[in-house]
Amino acid sequence: MKIHPMFKTLINFKGNARGCVYTEALNGIPNSLLAPYVSVYMLALGINDEQIGLWLSVGWVFQLIMAVFGGVITDKLGRRKTTLIFDIFAWTIPAIIFAFAQTYWHFLAAAVMASFLRVAANAWTCLMVEDAEADELIDIFTWIQIMCLTSAYFVPLAGLLIMKFDLIPAVRMMYLFAALSFTVKAFLTYRLTTETTQGLVRMEQTRGKSLFSSLKEYDGVFKIIFNNPASLITMGIMAIMSISTTINGTFWSVIVTEKIGIPAEHIAIYPFAKSIVMLLFFFLVIPRMKTVNFKIPMMVGFSGFLFSQLILVLVPQANYGVLLISILFEACSLATVTPLLEQMTIVTIDAKERARIQSILYVAVILITSPFGWIAGLLSAQEKALPFVLNMILLSIGVFLAYLAGKVAEKQLFNANDGQIAC
């Protein structure tokens, strides 16, 4: 029996790619269990829509601060050690706070701690890709998505727990499980990886320098970014996806339970279905996309995501079927856009300055995204569908940016070929 090419790549991963990819399910399982219930849990504890929106924006502000320091911390401590330390700060500690939260202030404290994920994500990405081959990148990011999606097969357990114990105690139990899973994942990743070649170089170059003196060197990094149109367009697409997925992830369960009228114990069905469709997409479609210019898939992906939001706001009361159609469009769209965007982010970055350039990109994306949690909260308080109308506007811009990204890539390829002919 012929082995599917995606499984071949999984088996052939070596070094840090293997250590990062193989452990990702330990993050994915608790996140999949909890994702549909975070906002519903907060509402059940007496937090209102505006407060949820403000909570989101406060979290983004602190993520902005952490992202500023993410690159220099990663360079100074090394990719591997930074990943371990800040995974504990960003994932384990907030999960424990959520598990015992009673007031709005507890949720704000968790948001502040979770902001360390900007340091952890920067270091983890560098750790995973810096010693990998360029043609492995889309496979690496696709398998990261697959690991997270496979974890969603556990989502129905969340519904069963809620039916047995009620919403609040069930979610508290899931957060305690998440804290344990996140901790095991952090230490396993550390054990299965080694410091990257570029990480060792940057650790030596920053030895004896303070974090603040390293920040002063960002001037040259800014010039690298702003002289590269592809990086600027990628930044814009990252911001669109960040805002849209933040709004969707936070307010989807609110519109589904409070406007459409689906009971909380039933909403786990939809992330489960979404994961199945995305997995099929990754195995059947993504391998064929390697030979296709990314412009068309990206444009189609953004258009499909936009259409899913339109269906969502038009779902009739308690109509499970139409809601499922919305989820299916969203699943195919995210499966298309996400790995391509991850690949774009890596290939448009100067490898020698990856940690600091990623840090700046994160800062820019967070700066753009941060007010939208609060805005979406205000919109949701007025009408549950309005945050998703905002998403549709943003995703329309995303279609245009995907078109521009394709044109820039085609121009760069033409110039490169022209240069080769001239030689």
C-alpha positions as CSV (number, residue, x, y, z in Angstrom):
1,M,0.0,0.0,0.0
2,K,1.4,3.4,-1.0
3,I,2.2,5.7,1.9
4,H,0.6,9.1,1.6
5,P,3.2,11.8,1.0
6,M,2.1,13.7,4.1
7,F,2.9,10.7,6.3
8,K,6.2,10.3,4.5
9,T,7.1,13.9,5.5
10,L,6.0,13.2,9.1
11,I,8.2,10.1,9.4
12,N,11.1,12.0,7.8
13,F,11.1,15.0,10.1
14,K,14.4,15.2,12.0
15,G,15.9,17.3,14.8
16,N,14.0,20.3,16.0
17,A,11.2,19.9,13.5
18,R,10.4,16.5,14.9
19,G,10.6,17.7,18.5
20,C,8.3,20.6,17.9
21,V,5.8,18.8,15.6
22,Y,5.4,15.6,17.6
23,T,4.6,17.3,20.9
24,E,2.1,19.8,19.5
25,A,-0.9,17.7,20.2
26,L,-0.3,18.3,23.9
27,N,-1.1,21.9,23.3
28,G,-3.8,21.1,20.8
29,I,-6.0,18.8,22.9
30,P,-6.7,21.2,25.8
31,N,-7.1,24.2,23.4
32,S,-9.6,22.2,21.3
33,L,-11.6,21.2,24.4
34,L,-11.7,24.8,25.7
35,A,-11.9,27.0,22.6
36,P,-15.8,26.8,22.2
37,Y,-16.4,27.5,25.9
38,V,-14.1,30.3,27.0
39,S,-16.6,33.1,26.3
40,V,-19.6,31.1,27.5
41,Y,-17.7,30.3,30.7
42,M,-17.0,34.0,31.3
43,L,-20.6,34.9,30.6
44,A,-21.7,32.2,33.1
45,L,-19.5,33.8,35.7
46,G,-21.2,37.2,35.2
47,I,-18.8,38.8,32.7
48,N,-20.7,40.8,30.0
49,D,-19.9,41.3,26.3
50,E,-18.2,44.7,26.8
51,Q,-16.0,43.3,29.5
52,I,-15.0,40.3,27.3
53,G,-14.1,42.7,24.5
54,L,-12.1,44.9,26.9
55,W,-10.4,41.7,28.3
56,L,-9.4,40.8,24.8
57,S,-7.9,44.3,24.1
58,V,-6.1,44.4,27.5
59,G,-4.5,41.0,26.6
60,W,-3.4,42.4,23.2
61,V,-1.8,45.5,24.8
62,F,0.3,43.3,27.0
63,Q,1.1,41.1,24.1
64,L,2.4,44.2,22.3
65,I,4.8,44.9,25.2
66,M,6.0,41.2,25.2
67,A,6.4,41.2,21.5
68,V,8.7,44.2,21.6
69,F,11.1,42.1,23.9
70,G,10.4,38.8,22.2
71,G,13.2,39.0,19.7
72,V,15.9,40.2,22.1
73,I,15.0,37.7,24.8
74,T,15.0,34.9,22.2
75,D,18.5,35.9,21.0
76,K,19.9,36.3,24.5
77,L,18.6,33.2,26.2
78,G,18.5,31.0,23.1
79,R,15.5,29.6,21.2
80,R,15.3,26.4,23.3
81,K,15.5,27.8,26.8
82,T,13.2,30.7,26.0
83,T,10.6,28.3,24.6
84,L,10.6,26.3,27.9
85,I,10.4,29.2,30.3
86,F,7.8,31.2,28.5
87,D,5.6,28.3,27.6
88,I,5.2,27.8,31.4
89,F,4.5,31.5,31.9
90,A,2.1,31.8,28.9
91,W,0.2,28.6,29.0
92,T,0.4,26.8,32.3
93,I,0.0,29.7,34.7
94,P,-3.0,31.3,32.9
95,A,-4.8,27.9,32.7
96,I,-4.5,27.6,36.5
97,I,-5.8,31.1,37.0
98,F,-8.8,30.4,34.6
99,A,-9.5,27.2,36.5
100,F,-10.1,29.1,39.8
101,A,-11.3,32.4,38.4
102,Q,-14.2,34.1,40.3
103,T,-14.1,37.7,39.2
104,Y,-13.2,39.8,36.1
105,W,-9.9,40.7,37.7
106,H,-8.9,37.0,37.6
107,F,-9.5,37.0,33.9
108,L,-7.5,40.1,33.4
109,A,-4.6,38.6,35.4
110,A,-4.7,35.5,33.2
111,A,-4.6,37.8,30.1
112,V,-1.5,39.5,31.3
113,M,0.3,36.2,32.0
114,A,-0.9,34.8,28.6
115,S,0.8,37.8,26.9
116,F,4.1,36.0,27.4
117,L,3.0,33.7,24.5
118,R,4.5,36.4,22.2
119,V,7.9,35.6,23.5
120,A,7.3,31.8,23.5
121,A,5.8,31.8,19.9
122,N,8.8,33.8,18.6
123,A,11.3,31.4,20.2
124,W,9.4,28.2,19.3
125,T,9.0,29.2,15.6
126,C,12.8,29.9,15.4
127,L,13.5,26.6,17.1
128,M,11.3,24.7,14.7
129,V,12.4,26.2,11.4
130,E,15.9,27.6,11.5
131,D,17.7,24.3,10.8
132,A,15.0,22.9,8.5
133,E,15.2,22.8,4.8
134,A,13.2,25.4,2.9
135,D,11.1,22.8,1.0
136,E,10.1,21.3,4.4
137,L,8.4,24.5,5.7
138,I,4.9,24.1,4.3
139,D,5.0,20.4,5.5
140,I,6.1,21.5,9.0
141,F,3.3,24.1,9.3
142,T,0.7,21.8,7.8
143,W,1.6,19.1,10.3
144,I,1.4,21.6,13.1
145,Q,-2.2,22.3,12.0
146,I,-3.0,18.6,11.6
147,M,-1.8,17.9,15.2
148,C,-4.1,20.6,16.5
149,L,-7.0,19.4,14.4
150,T,-6.5,15.8,15.4
151,S,-6.8,17.0,18.9
152,A,-10.3,18.2,18.2
153,Y,-11.5,14.6,18.1
154,F,-11.5,15.0,21.9
155,V,-13.9,18.0,21.7
156,P,-17.1,15.8,22.2
157,L,-15.7,15.0,25.7
158,A,-16.2,18.6,26.6
159,G,-19.9,18.4,25.8
160,L,-20.2,15.2,27.8
161,L,-18.5,16.8,30.8
162,I,-20.8,19.8,30.7
163,M,-23.9,17.6,30.5
164,K,-22.6,15.6,33.5
165,F,-21.2,18.3,35.8
166,D,-22.7,21.6,34.4
167,L,-20.8,24.3,32.5
168,I,-18.7,26.0,35.2
169,P,-17.3,22.9,37.1
170,A,-16.7,21.1,33.8
171,V,-14.7,24.0,32.3
172,R,-12.7,24.3,35.5
173,M,-11.7,20.7,35.3
174,M,-10.7,21.1,31.6
175,Y,-8.5,24.1,32.6
176,L,-6.7,22.0,35.2
177,F,-6.1,19.3,32.7
178,A,-4.8,22.0,30.3
179,A,-2.3,23.2,32.8
180,L,-0.9,19.7,33.2
181,S,-0.8,19.1,29.4
182,F,0.9,22.4,28.7
183,T,3.6,21.7,31.3
184,V,4.4,18.2,30.0
185,K,4.5,19.6,26.4
186,A,7.0,22.4,27.5
187,F,9.4,19.9,29.1
188,L,9.1,17.3,26.3
189,T,9.9,19.9,23.6
190,Y,12.9,21.0,25.6
191,R,14.1,17.4,25.9
192,L,13.6,16.6,22.2
193,T,15.3,19.6,20.7
194,T,18.7,21.3,20.6
195,E,19.7,24.9,20.2
196,T,19.7,26.1,16.5
197,T,22.8,27.1,14.6
198,Q,21.6,30.7,14.3
199,G,20.5,30.6,17.9
200,L,24.0,29.8,19.0
201,V,25.4,32.7,16.9
202,R,22.9,35.2,18.3
203,M,23.5,34.1,21.9
204,E,27.2,34.7,21.4
205,Q,26.6,38.1,19.7
206,T,24.3,39.3,22.5
207,R,26.5,37.9,25.3
208,G,27.1,40.7,27.8
209,K,24.5,43.0,26.3
210,S,21.5,44.2,28.2
211,L,18.0,43.7,26.7
212,F,17.6,47.5,26.4
213,S,20.9,47.9,24.5
214,S,19.8,45.2,22.1
215,L,16.6,47.0,21.5
216,K,18.6,50.0,20.2
217,E,19.8,47.9,17.4
218,Y,16.3,47.6,15.9
219,D,16.8,50.6,13.6
220,G,18.5,48.4,11.0
221,V,15.9,45.7,11.3
222,F,13.1,48.2,10.6
223,K,14.9,49.2,7.4
224,I,15.1,45.6,6.3
225,I,11.3,45.2,6.7
226,F,10.3,48.5,5.1
227,N,12.5,48.0,2.1
228,N,10.8,44.7,1.4
229,P,7.2,45.0,0.0
230,A,6.6,41.3,0.5
231,S,7.1,41.7,4.2
232,L,4.8,44.6,4.4
233,I,2.0,42.8,2.6
234,T,2.6,39.7,4.7
235,M,2.2,41.9,7.8
236,G,-1.1,43.2,6.5
237,I,-2.4,39.7,5.8
238,M,-1.2,38.5,9.3
239,A,-3.1,41.4,10.9
240,I,-6.3,40.6,8.9
241,M,-6.1,37.0,10.0
242,S,-5.3,37.9,13.6
243,I,-8.3,40.2,13.9
244,S,-10.7,37.9,12.1
245,T,-9.8,34.7,14.0
246,T,-9.8,36.6,17.4
247,I,-13.3,37.9,16.8
248,N,-14.5,34.6,15.4
249,G,-12.9,32.6,18.3
250,T,-14.3,34.8,21.0
251,F,-17.7,35.8,19.8
252,W,-18.7,32.7,17.7
253,S,-20.0,30.8,20.8
254,V,-21.8,34.0,21.9
255,I,-23.8,34.4,18.7
256,V,-24.4,30.6,18.5
257,T,-25.8,30.3,22.0
258,E,-27.5,33.7,22.5
259,K,-28.8,34.6,19.0
260,I,-29.1,31.3,17.1
261,G,-30.2,29.4,20.2
262,I,-27.9,26.4,20.1
263,P,-27.5,24.9,23.7
264,A,-23.9,25.2,25.1
265,E,-23.6,21.4,25.4
266,H,-24.2,21.0,21.6
267,I,-21.7,23.5,20.3
268,A,-18.8,21.1,20.6
269,I,-20.3,19.3,17.5
270,Y,-19.1,22.2,15.3
271,P,-15.4,22.4,16.1
272,F,-15.4,18.6,15.7
273,A,-16.9,18.8,12.2
274,K,-14.5,21.7,11.4
275,S,-11.5,19.6,12.4
276,I,-12.6,16.6,10.3
277,V,-13.0,18.8,7.2
278,M,-9.7,20.6,7.7
279,L,-7.9,17.3,8.1
280,L,-9.4,15.9,4.9
281,F,-8.4,19.2,3.2
282,F,-4.8,19.0,4.5
283,F,-4.4,15.4,3.2
284,L,-6.2,15.7,-0.1
285,V,-5.6,19.3,-1.2
286,I,-2.5,20.8,0.5
287,P,0.0,18.3,-1.1
288,R,-1.2,19.5,-4.6
289,M,-0.8,23.2,-3.6
290,K,3.0,23.0,-3.6
291,T,3.1,23.4,-7.4
292,V,0.5,26.2,-7.5
293,N,1.2,29.9,-7.1
294,F,-0.1,30.8,-3.7
295,K,-2.0,33.9,-5.0
296,I,-5.1,32.0,-6.2
297,P,-5.4,29.7,-3.1
298,M,-5.0,32.6,-0.8
299,M,-7.7,34.7,-2.5
300,V,-10.1,31.7,-2.6
301,G,-9.3,31.1,1.0
302,F,-10.1,34.6,2.1
303,S,-13.3,34.6,0.0
304,G,-14.5,31.4,1.5
305,F,-13.9,32.7,5.0
306,L,-15.8,35.8,4.2
307,F,-18.7,33.7,2.8
308,S,-18.7,31.6,6.0
309,Q,-19.2,34.7,8.1
310,L,-22.1,35.9,5.8
311,I,-23.8,32.5,6.3
312,L,-23.2,32.7,10.1
313,V,-25.1,36.0,10.5
314,L,-28.0,34.7,8.4
315,V,-28.4,31.4,10.2
316,P,-32.1,31.0,11.2
317,Q,-33.1,30.3,14.8
318,A,-31.9,26.9,16.1
319,N,-30.9,25.8,12.6
320,Y,-28.1,23.3,13.1
321,G,-27.7,22.5,9.3
322,V,-27.1,26.0,8.1
323,L,-24.7,26.7,10.9
324,L,-22.8,23.5,9.8
325,I,-22.5,24.9,6.3
326,S,-20.9,28.0,7.7
327,I,-18.4,25.9,9.6
328,L,-17.6,23.8,6.6
329,F,-16.7,26.9,4.5
330,E,-14.7,28.3,7.4
331,A,-12.8,25.0,7.7
332,C,-11.8,24.8,4.0
333,S,-10.8,28.5,4.0
334,L,-8.6,28.3,7.1
335,A,-7.0,25.0,5.9
336,T,-6.0,26.9,2.7
337,V,-4.8,30.2,4.2
338,T,-3.1,29.2,7.4
339,P,-0.1,27.1,6.2
340,L,0.4,29.4,3.2
341,L,0.5,32.4,5.5
342,E,3.0,30.7,7.9
343,Q,5.2,29.9,4.9
344,M,5.0,33.4,3.6
345,T,6.0,34.8,7.0
346,I,9.1,32.6,7.1
347,V,10.3,33.0,3.5
348,T,10.0,36.8,3.5
349,I,12.2,37.1,6.6
350,D,16.0,37.6,6.5
351,A,17.2,34.4,8.2
352,K,20.0,36.2,10.0
353,E,17.6,38.5,11.8
354,R,14.6,36.1,12.0
355,A,14.0,36.5,15.8
356,R,14.0,40.3,15.7
357,I,12.1,40.7,12.4
358,Q,9.4,38.3,13.7
359,S,9.3,40.3,16.9
360,I,8.6,43.5,14.9
361,L,6.0,41.8,12.8
362,Y,4.2,40.6,15.9
363,V,4.4,44.1,17.4
364,A,2.8,45.6,14.3
365,V,0.1,42.9,14.1
366,I,-0.7,43.3,17.8
367,L,-0.8,47.1,17.6
368,I,-3.3,46.8,14.8
369,T,-5.3,44.0,16.4
370,S,-5.5,45.3,20.0
371,P,-8.4,47.7,19.7
372,F,-10.6,45.2,17.8
373,G,-11.4,43.1,20.8
374,W,-13.0,46.1,22.6
375,I,-14.7,47.2,19.3
376,A,-16.1,43.7,18.7
377,G,-17.3,43.6,22.3
378,L,-19.2,46.9,21.9
379,L,-20.7,45.7,18.6
380,S,-21.8,42.4,20.1
381,A,-23.5,44.2,22.9
382,Q,-25.6,46.1,20.3
383,E,-26.2,43.1,18.0
384,K,-24.6,39.7,18.1
385,A,-24.1,39.6,14.4
386,L,-22.1,42.9,14.1
387,P,-18.7,41.5,15.0
388,F,-19.0,39.2,12.0
389,V,-20.0,42.0,9.7
390,L,-16.8,43.7,10.7
391,N,-15.0,40.4,9.9
392,M,-16.5,40.4,6.4
393,I,-15.1,43.9,5.7
394,L,-11.7,42.9,6.9
395,L,-11.7,39.7,4.9
396,S,-12.5,41.6,1.8
397,I,-9.3,43.6,2.3
398,G,-7.6,40.3,2.8
399,V,-8.6,39.1,-0.7
400,F,-7.0,42.3,-2.1
401,L,-3.8,41.9,-0.1
402,A,-3.5,38.2,-1.2
403,Y,-3.7,39.4,-4.8
404,L,-1.0,42.0,-4.2
405,A,1.2,39.4,-2.5
406,G,0.9,37.2,-5.6
407,K,1.8,40.1,-7.9
408,V,4.9,40.9,-5.8
409,A,6.0,37.3,-5.8
410,E,5.6,37.0,-9.5
411,K,7.6,40.2,-10.0
412,Q,10.4,39.0,-7.7
413,L,10.5,35.6,-9.6
414,F,10.6,37.4,-13.0
415,N,13.5,39.6,-11.8
416,A,15.3,36.6,-10.4
417,N,14.9,34.6,-13.7
418,D,15.9,37.7,-15.7
419,G,19.0,38.0,-13.6
420,Q,19.9,34.4,-14.3
421,I,19.4,34.8,-18.0
422,A,21.6,38.0,-18.0
423,C,24.3,36.0,-16.3
